[in-house]
Amino acid sequence: MSDVTHVPGGDNASLAGSVEAARSGDRGALERVIRRVQDDVYRLALRMTACPEDGRDACQEILIKVVTRLDSFRGESSIRTWVYRIAVRHLLDRKKSRIEQLTMSFDQFGADLLEGLAAPDAPPDPVLVEEVKLGCTLAMLTCLDREHRLAYVLGDVLDLPHREAAEFCEVREETYRQRLSRARRVLEAFTNSFCGLVSEKAPCRCDRRVARAEQLGRIERDRPRLARGPVREAQREMQALHETASLMRSHPDYAAPADVLEGVRAALGGGCSRVLG
């Protein structure tokens, strides 16, 4: 995850130059701006929705707002900071994703994890094991309400400074710290009780959940939705991560789906075609 404000000087200057050119009607510059911020937006949207499809849709919706509001950008902060403000407000106000609609409490989620645990007959595909882990950690976040989930994602997953995270959440820094602390406590208690990647005494193991996840349609053997590229050796051997935040940060550096920009163009119709041409 790139830093919101403290990017290298040349990169920051280049992006700022593209923003100014885009505001002056340069279609190529506007597309460069969107391409530079879309991955950051998608990574946040995915963790707030816990669903790749809903994350993609939310990412498109946010980028449309960025395009249509770019004339209001005054340069008082970096463009990434401005985009994050738009993204956070949109994600807090957006209708519930399909995973959020399950309204799972931590007690319910824990019971669900323990149901159907089975030792595999043979070592399962490491990609499927990784897919279970990634899906589980995303779903786990939705057991938090949106305000506490956002505080945790911004602070412990994306590792943003508390001052900036509080600004994005539109709350005092003290309030933000309290939310982050509460989210940490409940997630750490849950993972220590249930997750074998965090605690060796915990009962749940990702490889023992693969068969059940396939049965429920939560993963597809030939179409992983979250696991990208080769699985790291440490993950393949199921070594304990020992720390809840490390578990939550162990996702790939997701890139926005390839069709996000096309979706923005289509949603804005002819005006977008002229702008993003």
Order of alpha helices (4+ residues) and beta strands (2+ residues): alpha-alpha-alpha-alpha-alpha-alpha-alpha-alpha-alpha-alpha-alpha-alpha-alpha
